[in-house]
């Protein structure tokens, strides 16, 4: 059997969920909700995060 990569389009063989850790600015009040916009090239997404509850990292 021979496997041939597509001539165009993304290579989905490497497609998998990933995690990014971003340091929160010290001035940000994490007890309030915050809206985060992620921009990567031509792709963009905006997410509204709820206030942080409890303690921890």
N, C-alpha and C positions, 0 to 999 in steps of 0.2 A: 504494500500500500504506500502511496506517495501523497504527502500533504503539501499543498502549495498555498502560500500566503496570498491573500487577495491583492489585486492590482491597485485598489484604491480603498479608502476608508480606514477606520481605526482597526488596530489589532486587538481584538477583545480577549485574546488568550491571557493577557496580563491584567485584565480588568478585575479589580478587587477593591473592597472597602479599605479606606485608610483613616488614620487619626492624626490630627495635627494639634500640637499643644502651643497655645499662644499666651504669653505672659500678660496678665491684666495690669493696666496702669494703676499705680497705687492710689491715684486720685479718684478712681472709679468707685462709686458706691454700689457694691454688689447686693445690697439689701433692696435695691430698686431694680425694676426691669431695665433691660438694655436691648437696643437693636443693633445687630451686627450685619455688615454688608461685606461679602467676600467677592473679590473681583480677581479673575484669573484669565488674562488675555481678553477674549471676547465673551467669556462666560461670567455671569454674575448671579448671586443669590443673596437675599436678605432674610434674616431669621430674627424673630423677636424672642429673646430669652427671658424667662420669668425671674423674679428676685430669688436670690440664693437663700435657702433655709438651713438652719443648723450651723454647725461648725465643721472645720476640716479644711483640706486643701482645695 
